[in-house]
C-alpha cells in the first residue's frame, strides 16, 4: 500500500510516497520516492515506479535463492517473478464482489477441464449450472455430478490456502473430492494401472512410505528450487505412485495449484484439449526427463495468468 508523507528538511517541506512489500522469505522491503505533488497523474507514475522496483527486487531474490538450469534460465526466472508480483497487484485491485465472481469462474473452468481430462461427461454449461446455481443437470451420471459438486468445497479450501502438502491433508483433499462417488477414501488397498502410460504404479503396501518421501523432498527443497520446478517434480512422482483407488489426477492438479498459491504464484488450468501433451509430459517424467513437464506447467501458468486473470480484470 502506497502512503503519502510530508517531511521538513532545513525548514522546507517535501512530499514523499512510501511503499513496502514482502519478499518470498517474509522480509519486508521499504521504498520511498520524492514527488512534486499529490496528484492522480503523479500517483500513477509513482505506483508504476514502485511496481517496477518490487519486480526487480523479487527477481534479484529469486536468482539468489533458486538454482537456474536449461528450463529455469535467468530470463525465465525473471519472467515468472514478474508474473508473481503482477498477479498479487492485480488481485489486490479487485473489489469483494467481483473477486467472488472471479474465483467462482476459475473454479468452474478448472473443474470442467480437470474432470474432462478424466472422462467426466458434464459440459461446461452443466458445470456452470451445478456450481453457480446448484442446478443438477438431467440425464447425467450421478458420479460425474458428485465429482463436480465436490470441487466447490475443495476450491474454497484452496483459495483460503488450507490445502497443505502433508499426508493427512492430501488424504482429506481426496476424501472431499470423492465424497458420494462410490470411491473408497484413503490410500489404495489394491493395485491400480495407468491408462496411456506404460508404467507400474506403487503397490499399496508401499504407498505410505513413498508419499512421505516425496513430501519430505518437497519440504527440504522448497527454499532452493523454484516452486514450479518443485511442482513438476512432485506431480510426476505423485502420479507415478498413484496413491488412491481413483481421483489421482484431479487431486494431483489441485496440489499443483496449492503449491503455486502458497508461494504467491497464480494457479493454472490444464485444458482437456491439451490432454495428449499433458500425458506425454508425464510419460517423459516417468522416464527421467522432467524438463518436458516443467515446460508444460510453466506454459500453463503463464497462459492462465494472461488469458484468464488479466482478461477478467481488463473488463471489470
C-alpha positions as CSV (number, residue, x, y, z in Angstrom):
1,X,0.0,0.0,0.0
2,X,1.4,3.4,-1.0
3,X,1.2,6.2,1.5
4,X,2.0,9.9,1.2
5,X,4.0,11.7,3.8
6,X,5.4,15.2,4.2
7,X,8.8,15.8,5.6
8,X,10.6,19.1,6.6
9,X,14.2,19.4,5.7
10,X,16.0,22.6,6.5
11,X,12.6,24.2,7.0
12,X,11.3,23.3,3.6
13,X,8.5,20.7,3.2
14,X,8.9,17.8,0.8
15,X,6.3,15.2,-0.2
16,X,7.3,11.6,-0.3
17,X,5.5,8.5,-1.5
18,X,6.3,5.4,0.6
19,X,5.7,1.8,-0.2
20,X,6.5,-1.5,1.4
21,X,6.3,-5.1,0.3
22,X,7.3,-8.6,1.4
23,X,9.8,-10.8,-0.3
24,X,9.1,-14.5,-0.6
25,X,11.2,-15.2,2.6
26,X,8.8,-12.9,4.6
27,X,11.2,-10.0,4.9
28,X,9.8,-6.5,4.4
29,X,11.4,-4.1,1.9
30,X,10.6,-0.4,2.1
31,X,10.8,2.1,-0.7
32,X,10.5,5.9,-0.7
33,X,10.3,8.4,-3.6
34,X,10.2,12.2,-3.6
35,X,7.2,13.5,-5.6
36,X,6.3,17.0,-6.8
37,X,2.6,16.9,-5.7
38,X,-0.1,14.5,-4.7
39,X,-2.0,14.4,-8.0
40,X,-3.6,11.5,-9.9
41,X,-1.1,11.6,-12.7
42,X,1.8,11.7,-10.2
43,X,0.2,8.8,-8.3
44,X,0.2,6.6,-11.4
45,X,3.8,7.3,-12.1
46,X,4.8,6.6,-8.6
47,X,2.8,3.3,-8.4
48,X,4.4,2.2,-11.7
49,X,7.8,3.0,-10.3
50,X,7.1,1.0,-7.1
51,X,5.8,-1.9,-9.1
52,X,8.9,-2.0,-11.2
53,X,11.1,-1.8,-8.2
54,X,9.2,-4.6,-6.5
55,X,9.5,-6.8,-9.6
56,X,13.3,-6.1,-9.7
57,X,13.7,-6.9,-6.0
58,X,11.8,-10.1,-6.4
59,X,13.7,-11.2,-9.4
60,X,17.0,-10.5,-7.6
61,X,15.8,-12.5,-4.6
62,X,14.7,-15.5,-6.8
63,X,18.0,-15.6,-8.7
64,X,19.9,-15.5,-5.4
65,X,17.8,-18.4,-3.9
66,X,16.8,-20.7,-6.7
67,X,19.0,-22.8,-9.0
68,X,18.9,-22.0,-12.7
69,X,19.2,-24.6,-15.4
70,X,18.2,-25.2,-19.1
71,X,14.5,-24.7,-18.3
72,X,14.6,-22.2,-15.4
73,X,17.1,-19.9,-17.0
74,X,17.8,-16.4,-15.7
75,X,15.3,-14.9,-18.2
76,X,12.6,-17.4,-17.4
77,X,13.0,-17.0,-13.7
78,X,12.8,-13.2,-14.1
79,X,9.6,-13.6,-16.1
80,X,8.0,-15.9,-13.6
81,X,8.8,-13.4,-10.8
82,X,7.3,-10.6,-12.8
83,X,4.1,-12.6,-13.2
84,X,4.0,-13.4,-9.4
85,X,4.3,-9.8,-8.5
86,X,1.8,-8.6,-11.1
87,X,-0.7,-11.3,-10.1
88,X,-0.5,-10.1,-6.5
89,X,-1.1,-6.5,-7.5
90,X,-3.9,-7.5,-9.9
91,X,-5.7,-9.4,-7.2
92,X,-5.4,-6.5,-4.7
93,X,-7.3,-4.3,-7.2
94,X,-10.4,-6.4,-7.3
95,X,-13.3,-5.5,-5.0
96,X,-15.0,-8.1,-2.9
97,X,-18.0,-8.9,-5.2
98,X,-16.0,-9.2,-8.4
99,X,-13.4,-11.2,-6.5
100,X,-16.0,-13.8,-5.6
101,X,-17.2,-13.9,-9.2
102,X,-13.6,-14.3,-10.4
103,X,-12.9,-17.2,-8.1
104,X,-16.2,-18.8,-9.0
105,X,-15.3,-18.6,-12.7
106,X,-11.9,-20.1,-12.0
107,X,-13.5,-23.0,-10.0
108,X,-15.9,-23.7,-12.9
109,X,-13.2,-23.6,-15.6
110,X,-10.7,-25.6,-13.6
111,X,-13.3,-28.2,-12.6
112,X,-14.7,-28.7,-16.1
113,X,-11.2,-29.0,-17.6
114,X,-9.7,-31.2,-14.9
115,X,-12.7,-33.6,-14.8
116,X,-12.9,-33.7,-18.6
117,X,-9.3,-34.9,-18.7
118,X,-10.5,-37.9,-16.8
119,X,-13.6,-38.6,-18.9
120,X,-16.3,-36.8,-16.9
121,X,-19.3,-36.3,-19.2
122,X,-20.5,-32.9,-17.9
123,X,-20.4,-30.0,-20.3
124,X,-19.1,-26.6,-19.3
125,X,-22.7,-25.4,-19.2
126,X,-23.6,-28.3,-16.9
127,X,-20.7,-27.5,-14.6
128,X,-21.6,-23.8,-14.5
129,X,-25.2,-24.5,-13.6
130,X,-24.2,-27.1,-10.9
131,X,-21.6,-24.9,-9.2
132,X,-23.0,-21.5,-9.7
133,X,-26.7,-22.2,-9.5
134,X,-26.8,-25.5,-7.7
135,X,-28.9,-26.9,-10.6
136,X,-28.3,-30.6,-11.2
137,X,-28.2,-31.4,-15.0
138,X,-30.7,-34.1,-16.1
139,X,-29.7,-37.4,-17.6
140,X,-26.1,-37.3,-16.4
141,X,-24.2,-39.9,-14.5
142,X,-24.6,-39.2,-10.8
143,X,-20.9,-40.0,-10.1
144,X,-20.0,-37.2,-12.7
145,X,-22.4,-34.9,-10.9
146,X,-20.9,-35.6,-7.4
147,X,-17.3,-35.4,-8.7
148,X,-18.2,-31.9,-9.9
149,X,-20.2,-30.7,-6.9
150,X,-17.4,-31.8,-4.5
151,X,-14.9,-29.3,-6.1
152,X,-16.8,-26.4,-4.6
153,X,-15.5,-27.2,-1.1
154,X,-12.1,-28.1,-2.4
155,X,-11.6,-24.7,-4.1
156,X,-13.0,-22.9,-1.1
157,X,-10.1,-24.5,0.8
158,X,-7.6,-24.0,-2.0
159,X,-8.1,-20.2,-2.1
160,X,-8.0,-19.9,1.6
161,X,-4.7,-21.8,1.5
162,X,-5.9,-24.6,3.7
163,X,-4.6,-27.3,1.4
164,X,-1.1,-28.2,2.6
165,X,1.5,-30.7,1.3
166,X,1.1,-33.1,4.2
167,X,-0.1,-36.8,4.2
168,X,-3.2,-36.2,6.3
169,X,-4.2,-33.0,4.3
170,X,-3.8,-34.8,1.0
171,X,-6.0,-37.7,2.2
172,X,-8.5,-35.2,3.4
173,X,-8.4,-33.5,0.0
174,X,-9.1,-36.8,-1.7
175,X,-11.9,-37.6,0.7
176,X,-13.6,-34.3,-0.2
177,X,-13.2,-34.9,-4.0
178,X,-14.6,-38.5,-4.0
179,X,-17.5,-37.9,-1.5
180,X,-20.7,-39.8,-2.6
181,X,-19.0,-41.2,-5.7
182,X,-18.5,-44.7,-4.5
183,X,-14.7,-44.4,-4.5
184,X,-13.0,-45.5,-1.3
185,X,-11.2,-42.7,0.5
186,X,-7.7,-43.1,1.8
187,X,-4.8,-44.8,0.2
188,X,-5.5,-47.6,-2.2
189,X,-5.9,-51.1,-1.0
190,X,-5.5,-52.8,-4.3
191,X,-3.0,-52.2,-7.2
192,X,-4.1,-49.8,-9.9
193,X,-3.0,-49.2,-13.5
194,X,-2.5,-46.1,-15.7
195,X,-4.2,-45.5,-19.0
196,X,-2.0,-44.3,-21.8
197,X,1.2,-44.8,-19.8
198,X,3.4,-47.9,-19.7
199,X,4.2,-47.8,-16.0
200,X,3.6,-49.9,-12.9
201,X,2.3,-47.8,-10.1
202,X,3.5,-48.1,-6.5
203,X,2.0,-51.2,-4.8
204,X,-0.5,-50.5,-2.0
205,X,1.8,-51.6,0.8
206,X,4.5,-49.1,-0.2
207,X,2.3,-46.1,-0.8
208,X,2.6,-44.6,2.7
209,X,6.4,-44.6,2.7
210,X,6.6,-43.3,-0.9
211,X,4.3,-40.4,-0.1
212,X,6.3,-39.5,3.0
213,X,9.4,-39.4,0.8
214,X,8.1,-37.1,-1.9
215,X,6.6,-34.8,0.8
216,X,9.8,-34.7,2.7
217,X,11.7,-33.9,-0.6
218,X,9.3,-31.1,-1.4
219,X,9.7,-29.5,2.1
220,X,13.5,-29.8,2.1
221,X,13.9,-28.3,-1.4
222,X,11.3,-25.5,-1.5
223,X,13.8,-22.8,-0.3
224,X,16.4,-23.6,-3.0
225,X,14.3,-24.9,-6.0
226,X,11.8,-22.8,-7.9
227,X,8.2,-23.5,-7.0
228,X,7.2,-24.5,-10.5
229,X,10.1,-26.9,-10.8
230,X,9.1,-28.4,-7.4
231,X,5.5,-28.7,-8.6
232,X,6.7,-30.7,-11.6
233,X,8.9,-33.0,-9.5
234,X,6.1,-33.6,-7.0
235,X,3.4,-34.0,-9.6
236,X,5.4,-36.5,-11.7
237,X,6.2,-38.6,-8.6
238,X,2.7,-38.3,-7.2
239,X,1.1,-39.6,-10.4
240,X,3.7,-42.5,-10.6
241,X,2.7,-43.5,-7.1
242,X,-1.0,-43.2,-7.9
243,X,-1.8,-43.4,-4.2
244,X,-5.6,-43.6,-4.4
245,X,-8.1,-46.0,-5.9
246,X,-9.3,-43.2,-8.2
247,X,-9.1,-39.4,-8.4
248,X,-5.3,-39.2,-8.5
249,X,-5.1,-36.9,-11.5
250,X,-7.7,-34.5,-10.0
251,X,-6.0,-34.5,-6.6
252,X,-2.6,-34.0,-8.2
253,X,-3.7,-31.0,-10.2
254,X,-5.2,-29.3,-7.1
255,X,-2.0,-29.9,-5.3
256,X,0.0,-28.1,-8.1
257,X,-2.2,-25.0,-7.5
258,X,-1.9,-25.3,-3.7
259,X,1.9,-25.1,-4.2
260,X,1.6,-22.2,-6.5
261,X,-0.8,-20.2,-4.4
262,X,1.1,-21.0,-1.3
263,X,4.1,-19.2,-2.8
264,X,2.2,-16.3,-4.3
265,X,2.0,-17.5,-8.0
266,X,-1.2,-17.7,-9.9
267,X,-2.9,-21.1,-10.2
268,X,-3.1,-22.9,-13.6
269,X,-5.6,-24.7,-15.7
270,X,-4.8,-27.7,-17.9
271,X,-7.3,-27.8,-20.7
272,X,-8.9,-31.1,-22.0
273,X,-7.6,-30.1,-25.5
274,X,-4.1,-30.4,-24.0
275,X,-4.6,-34.0,-22.8
276,X,-2.2,-35.6,-25.2
277,X,0.6,-33.0,-24.4
278,X,-0.1,-33.4,-20.7
279,X,0.2,-37.2,-20.7
280,X,3.2,-37.1,-22.9
281,X,4.9,-34.7,-20.4
282,X,4.0,-37.1,-17.6
283,X,5.4,-40.1,-19.5
284,X,8.6,-38.2,-20.2
285,X,8.9,-37.5,-16.4
286,X,8.3,-41.3,-15.8
287,X,11.4,-41.9,-17.9
288,X,13.6,-39.4,-16.1
289,X,13.1,-36.4,-18.5
290,X,11.4,-33.9,-16.2
291,X,12.1,-30.9,-18.5
292,X,9.1,-31.5,-20.7
293,X,6.7,-31.5,-17.7
294,X,8.5,-28.4,-16.3
295,X,8.0,-26.5,-19.6
296,X,4.4,-27.7,-19.8
297,X,3.5,-26.4,-16.3
298,X,5.3,-23.1,-16.9
299,X,3.3,-22.6,-20.2
300,X,0.0,-23.4,-18.5
301,X,0.7,-21.0,-15.6
302,X,1.7,-18.2,-18.0
303,X,-1.3,-18.8,-20.2
304,X,-3.8,-18.9,-17.3
305,X,-2.5,-15.7,-16.0
306,X,-2.7,-13.8,-19.3
307,X,-5.8,-15.4,-20.8
308,X,-7.9,-15.7,-17.6
309,X,-6.8,-13.4,-14.8
310,X,-5.6,-10.4,-16.8
311,X,-8.5,-10.7,-19.2
312,X,-11.0,-10.7,-16.4
313,X,-9.5,-7.6,-14.8
314,X,-9.4,-5.8,-18.2
315,X,-13.2,-6.0,-18.4
316,X,-14.0,-5.1,-14.8
